[in-house]
Amino acid sequence: MADWNDTSRSAQRLGSVPRAGGDVAGRAGYDEGLRKYMLSIYNYMTSGVLLTGIVALGAAATGLAYAFASGPLMWIVALAPLGFVMAMSFGLNRMSTATLQILFWSFAVVMGLSMSTIFLVFTGESIASTFFATAGAFAGLSLFGYTTKKDLSGFGTFLIMGVFGLVIAMLLNLFLQSGTLALVISILGVLIFAGLTAYDTQRLKQQYSVVRGTEMMGKVVIMGALNLYLDFINMFMFLLRMFGSRE
């Protein structure tokens, strides 16, 4: 984890697009490499989201989702994704790129099983409309993070602290069962993960200048896809809790 964070900070200091000795051809090659790098991240992230959706739909259609709505299996599928994220984050430097790929796809499958229960709570129409609304918002926010000249690194610590605050508030509301607090949590959740989408996109763009041409690049692509995946899924879930129509 320390090496991962050091790479991120180094990338932010170096800036997003250094000139290759002022050479136009070198700059063009850099830009082409950056484009392929970012496309790889988005392809992994999009494929992961689609795999999660397919698994969730399949589990709901076959009735398997009922097994994950309560009992021991509920806790297994709810906590397993966190285990995958922690394993990938803390084992980044020891694992091969192939191992990270396997863990990423496994994570997407387990997330699909976990999220299958939303079909027992919300109507299919509201899930679909919220998904497409989230996709549109995500695309706009990610484009902003990629193109803006404003340095968003200062927001990173604030947003991550906000995530920890959300987790604490959600745990607290498990006992309070407050509808008002739940609404506040959902609103803040949307805002925080919207900010993280732009921040993570810019950070990943800046990291390219550090990791290009190294064996870390493949790993950074997968971890970057994981970060954007989590931004998307969390924004989707908070929007669904706010606007979704219940069964």
C-alpha positions in Angstrom: 0.0 0.0 0.0 2.9 2.4 0.8 4.3 2.0 -2.7 0.9 2.5 -4.3 0.4 5.7 -2.4 3.9 6.9 -3.1 3.3 6.3 -6.8 0.1 8.3 -6.7 1.8 11.3 -4.9 4.8 11.2 -7.3 2.4 11.3 -10.3 0.7 14.3 -8.9 4.0 16.1 -8.5 5.1 15.3 -12.0 1.9 16.5 -13.6 -0.3 14.9 -16.2 1.5 15.3 -19.5 5.3 15.9 -19.5 6.9 16.8 -22.7 9.3 14.2 -24.2 12.2 16.6 -24.7 10.0 19.0 -26.5 9.7 16.6 -29.4 6.4 16.6 -31.2 6.6 12.9 -32.1 7.4 12.1 -28.5 4.5 14.0 -27.3 2.2 12.3 -29.8 3.5 8.9 -28.6 2.9 9.9 -25.0 -0.7 11.0 -25.8 -1.4 7.7 -27.7 0.0 5.7 -24.8 -2.1 7.6 -22.3 -5.2 7.1 -24.4 -4.6 3.3 -24.5 -3.9 3.2 -20.8 -7.1 5.1 -19.8 -9.1 3.0 -22.3 -7.8 -0.2 -20.7 -8.9 1.1 -17.3 -12.4 2.0 -18.6 -12.7 -1.4 -20.4 -11.9 -3.3 -17.2 -14.2 -1.1 -15.1 -17.1 -1.3 -17.6 -16.7 -5.1 -18.1 -16.7 -5.5 -14.3 -19.9 -3.5 -13.9 -21.6 -5.5 -16.7 -20.5 -8.8 -15.2 -21.9 -7.7 -11.8 -25.2 -6.8 -13.5 -25.4 -10.1 -15.3 -24.7 -12.1 -12.1 -27.2 -10.0 -10.1 -29.9 -10.5 -12.8 -29.3 -14.2 -13.0 -29.4 -14.7 -9.2 -32.6 -12.7 -9.0 -34.3 -14.5 -11.9 -33.4 -18.0 -10.5 -34.5 -17.1 -7.0 -31.0 -17.4 -5.6 -31.2 -13.8 -4.4 -33.6 -14.9 -1.6 -30.8 -17.0 -0.1 -28.7 -13.9 0.2 -31.4 -11.7 1.7 -31.0 -13.2 5.2 -29.1 -15.7 7.2 -25.4 -16.7 7.1 -25.1 -16.4 3.3 -26.2 -12.7 3.5 -23.1 -11.9 5.7 -20.8 -14.0 3.5 -21.7 -12.2 0.2 -21.9 -8.8 2.0 -18.4 -9.0 3.5 -16.7 -11.0 0.8 -16.2 -8.0 -1.6 -14.5 -6.1 1.2 -12.1 -9.1 1.6 -11.3 -9.0 -2.1 -10.6 -5.2 -2.1 -8.3 -5.6 1.0 -6.5 -8.5 -0.5 -5.9 -6.7 -3.8 -4.8 -3.4 -2.1 -2.4 -4.9 0.5 -1.1 -7.6 -1.8 -0.6 -5.4 -4.8 3.2 -5.5 -4.8 3.4 -9.2 -4.1 0.8 -10.4 -6.6 1.2 -10.8 -10.4 -1.0 -8.9 -12.8 -2.7 -12.2 -13.7 -3.6 -12.8 -10.1 -5.0 -9.3 -9.7 -7.1 -9.9 -12.8 -8.5 -13.1 -11.4 -9.3 -11.3 -8.1 -11.0 -8.5 -10.0 -13.3 -10.7 -11.9 -14.0 -12.8 -8.8 -14.8 -9.6 -6.9 -17.3 -8.5 -9.7 -19.1 -11.9 -9.5 -19.4 -11.7 -5.7 -20.6 -8.2 -5.9 -23.3 -9.4 -8.4 -24.5 -12.0 -5.9 -24.5 -9.4 -3.1 -26.4 -6.8 -5.2 -29.0 -9.4 -6.5 -31.1 -8.6 -3.4 -31.9 -5.1 -4.7 -34.4 -6.8 -7.1 -36.3 -8.0 -4.1 -36.6 -4.4 -2.8 -36.8 -2.1 -5.8 -38.8 -2.4 -9.1 -36.9 -3.4 -12.2 -37.9 -0.1 -13.9 -36.4 2.1 -11.1 -33.2 0.0 -11.0 -32.8 0.3 -14.8 -33.5 4.1 -14.8 -31.1 4.7 -11.9 -28.4 2.7 -13.6 -28.6 4.7 -16.8 -28.7 8.0 -14.8 -25.6 6.9 -12.9 -23.9 5.9 -16.1 -24.5 9.4 -17.5 -23.4 11.2 -14.4 -20.3 9.0 -14.1 -19.3 9.7 -17.7 -19.7 13.4 -17.2 -17.8 13.5 -14.0 -15.0 11.3 -15.3 -14.7 13.5 -18.4 -14.4 16.5 -16.1 -11.7 14.8 -14.1 -9.8 13.9 -17.2 -10.0 17.4 -18.9 -9.9 19.9 -16.1 -6.8 21.9 -15.5 -7.7 22.3 -11.8 -5.7 20.2 -9.4 -8.2 18.0 -7.6 -5.6 16.3 -5.3 -6.5 18.6 -2.4 -10.0 17.1 -2.4 -8.7 13.5 -2.1 -8.1 13.4 1.7 -11.3 15.3 2.4 -13.4 12.9 0.2 -11.8 9.7 1.7 -12.5 11.1 5.2 -16.0 11.6 4.0 -16.2 7.9 3.1 -15.2 6.8 6.6 -17.8 9.2 8.0 -20.4 7.6 5.8 -19.5 4.1 7.0 -19.8 5.2 10.6 -23.1 7.0 10.0 -24.5 3.9 8.2 -23.5 1.6 11.1 -25.1 4.0 13.5 -28.3 4.1 11.5 -28.5 0.3 11.7 -29.5 0.8 15.3 -31.4 4.2 15.0 -33.4 3.2 11.9 -33.9 6.9 11.1 -35.4 7.7 7.8 -34.1 11.3 7.9 -30.5 10.1 8.7 -30.8 7.6 5.8 -31.7 10.3 3.4 -28.9 12.5 4.6 -26.5 9.6 4.2 -27.7 9.0 0.6 -27.3 12.6 -0.4 -23.8 12.8 1.1 -22.9 9.5 -0.5 -23.9 10.7 -4.0 -21.8 13.9 -3.5 -18.8 12.1 -2.1 -18.6 9.4 -4.8 -19.3 12.0 -7.5 -16.3 13.9 -6.3 -14.2 10.7 -6.1 -15.1 9.8 -9.7 -13.5 13.1 -10.9 -10.6 12.9 -8.4 -9.8 9.2 -9.2 -9.9 9.9 -13.0 -7.4 12.8 -12.7 -5.2 10.8 -10.3 -5.1 7.8 -12.7 -4.3 10.1 -15.6 -1.4 11.6 -13.7 -0.1 8.2 -12.7 0.6 7.3 -16.3 3.7 9.4 -16.4 5.2 7.4 -13.5 4.1 3.8 -14.4 4.4 3.8 -18.2 7.0 1.3 -19.4 7.1 -0.4 -16.1 5.7 -3.8 -14.9 3.5 -1.8 -12.5 1.5 -0.4 -15.3 -0.7 -3.5 -15.7 -1.4 -3.6 -12.0 -2.2 0.1 -11.9 -4.7 -0.4 -14.7 -6.6 -3.1 -12.7 -6.5 -1.2 -9.4 -7.6 2.0 -11.3 -10.6 0.0 -12.7 -11.4 -1.2 -9.3 -11.5 2.3 -7.9 -13.7 3.6 -10.6 -15.9 0.5 -10.3 -16.4 1.3 -6.6 -17.2 4.9 -7.4 -19.8 3.9 -9.9 -21.5 1.2 -7.8 -21.6 3.3 -4.6 -23.1 6.3 -6.5 -25.6 3.9 -8.1 -26.7 2.4 -4.7 -27.1 5.8 -3.0 -29.1 7.2 -5.9 -31.3 4.0 -5.9 -32.0 4.5 -2.1 -33.0 8.1 -2.8 -35.1 7.7 -5.9 -35.8 4.0 -6.4 -39.4 2.8 -6.3 -39.9 -0.1 -3.9 -41.7 -3.3 -4.6 
